[in-house]
Amino acid sequence: MLKIRLRRTGAKKQPSYRVVVAESTAPRDGTFLEILGHYNPLTEPTTLVIKEDRVKDWLDRGAQPTDRVARLLSSRGLMAAPTYVETAKPAAAPAQA
């Protein structure tokens, strides 16, 4: 399965990321098929440069964005905002006397 995800670049404690298409089994900074853009969360405001036509093409081919990338793409209007389902926390076990 193909994923659209972030690949970390930059120095220690100064992360920047490339938005790439990679096989889901590949390591985070491993092999990828194509660079779709870059993201820098440290700038004010954050920098996001995306090749919108290539992202749409990969989404049409069935590539799945990760949660973070889906949020970034939805901020650009390339896809619907992801919905998060809140899971119920298990009830605490009763204390024994």
DRENDO-1510 file (C-alpha; in Angstrom, 1 decimal, always signed):
<recs>
REC; n; res; u; v; w
REC; 1; MET; +0.0; +0.0; +0.0 .
REC; 2; LEU; +1.3; +3.5; -0.9 .
REC; 3; LYS; +1.3; +6.2; +1.7 .
REC; 4; ILE; +1.8; +10.0; +1.4 .
REC; 5; ARG; +3.8; +10.8; +4.5 .
REC; 6; LEU; +6.5; +13.0; +5.9 .
REC; 7; ARG; +10.2; +12.3; +5.6 .
REC; 8; ARG; +12.4; +14.1; +8.2 .
REC; 9; THR; +15.2; +16.3; +7.1 .
REC; 10; GLY; +17.2; +19.0; +8.8 .
REC; 11; ALA; +19.6; +19.2; +11.7 .
REC; 12; LYS; +19.2; +17.9; +15.2 .
REC; 13; LYS; +16.4; +19.8; +17.0 .
REC; 14; GLN; +15.6; +21.7; +13.8 .
REC; 15; PRO; +13.2; +19.4; +11.9 .
REC; 16; SER; +11.9; +20.1; +8.5 .
REC; 17; TYR; +10.1; +17.5; +6.4 .
REC; 18; ARG; +9.6; +16.4; +2.8 .
REC; 19; VAL; +6.2; +15.2; +1.7 .
REC; 20; VAL; +6.8; +12.0; -0.2 .
REC; 21; VAL; +5.0; +9.0; -1.6 .
REC; 22; ALA; +6.5; +5.7; -0.2 .
REC; 23; GLU; +5.6; +2.1; +0.3 .
REC; 24; SER; +4.0; +1.7; +3.7 .
REC; 25; THR; +6.6; -0.9; +4.7 .
REC; 26; ALA; +9.6; +1.4; +4.0 .
REC; 27; PRO; +11.3; +3.1; +6.9 .
REC; 28; ARG; +10.5; +6.7; +7.7 .
REC; 29; ASP; +13.6; +8.1; +6.0 .
REC; 30; GLY; +14.0; +5.2; +3.6 .
REC; 31; THR; +13.2; +4.8; -0.1 .
REC; 32; PHE; +10.4; +6.7; -1.7 .
REC; 33; LEU; +8.8; +7.1; -5.1 .
REC; 34; GLU; +8.4; +10.9; -5.4 .
REC; 35; ILE; +8.8; +14.1; -3.5 .
REC; 36; LEU; +5.6; +16.0; -3.5 .
REC; 37; GLY; +6.6; +19.1; -1.5 .
REC; 38; HIS; +8.1; +20.2; +1.8 .
REC; 39; TYR; +6.9; +21.3; +5.3 .
REC; 40; ASN; +8.7; +23.4; +7.9 .
REC; 41; PRO; +6.9; +23.7; +11.2 .
REC; 42; LEU; +9.5; +26.0; +12.7 .
REC; 43; THR; +8.8; +29.1; +10.6 .
REC; 44; GLU; +6.2; +31.6; +11.6 .
REC; 45; PRO; +3.8; +30.9; +9.9 .
REC; 46; THR; +4.6; +27.3; +9.0 .
REC; 47; THR; +5.8; +26.7; +5.5 .
REC; 48; LEU; +4.0; +24.2; +3.3 .
REC; 49; VAL; +4.8; +23.9; -0.4 .
REC; 50; ILE; +2.9; +21.2; -2.2 .
REC; 51; LYS; +2.7; +20.1; -5.9 .
REC; 52; GLU; -1.1; +20.0; -5.8 .
REC; 53; ASP; -1.6; +18.3; -9.2 .
REC; 54; ARG; +0.8; +15.5; -8.2 .
REC; 55; VAL; -0.9; +15.0; -4.8 .
REC; 56; LYS; -4.3; +14.7; -6.5 .
REC; 57; ASP; -2.8; +12.2; -9.0 .
REC; 58; TRP; -1.4; +10.0; -6.2 .
REC; 59; LEU; -4.7; +10.2; -4.2 .
REC; 60; ASP; -6.6; +9.1; -7.4 .
REC; 61; ARG; -4.2; +6.2; -7.7 .
REC; 62; GLY; -5.1; +5.0; -4.2 .
REC; 63; ALA; -2.3; +6.4; -2.0 .
REC; 64; GLN; -3.4; +7.0; +1.6 .
REC; 65; PRO; -2.2; +10.0; +3.5 .
REC; 66; THR; -1.0; +9.7; +7.1 .
REC; 67; ASP; -3.0; +11.6; +9.7 .
REC; 68; ARG; -0.6; +14.5; +9.8 .
REC; 69; VAL; -0.4; +14.8; +6.0 .
REC; 70; ALA; -4.2; +14.6; +5.8 .
REC; 71; ARG; -4.4; +17.6; +8.2 .
REC; 72; LEU; -1.9; +19.5; +6.1 .
REC; 73; LEU; -3.7; +18.7; +2.8 .
REC; 74; SER; -7.1; +19.6; +4.3 .
REC; 75; SER; -5.7; +23.0; +5.3 .
REC; 76; ARG; -4.9; +23.5; +1.6 .
REC; 77; GLY; -8.4; +22.3; +0.5 .
REC; 78; LEU; -7.0; +19.2; -1.3 .
REC; 79; MET; -9.1; +16.8; +0.6 .
REC; 80; ALA; -11.8; +16.7; +3.3 .
REC; 81; ALA; -10.7; +17.2; +6.9 .
REC; 82; PRO; -10.0; +13.9; +8.7 .
REC; 83; THR; -12.5; +12.9; +11.4 .
REC; 84; TYR; -11.2; +11.5; +14.6 .
REC; 85; VAL; -13.2; +9.0; +16.6 .
REC; 86; GLU; -12.8; +9.3; +20.3 .
REC; 87; THR; -12.4; +5.8; +21.9 .
REC; 88; ALA; -14.0; +5.1; +25.2 .
REC; 89; LYS; -11.5; +4.5; +28.0 .
REC; 90; PRO; -11.9; +1.3; +29.9 .
REC; 91; ALA; -13.5; +1.6; +33.3 .
REC; 92; ALA; -11.0; +1.4; +36.2 .
REC; 93; ALA; -11.0; -1.8; +38.2 .
REC; 94; PRO; -12.7; -1.5; +41.6 .
REC; 95; ALA; -10.3; -1.2; +44.5 .
REC; 96; GLN; -10.2; -4.3; +46.7 .
REC; 97; ALA; -10.2; -3.9; +50.5 .
</recs>
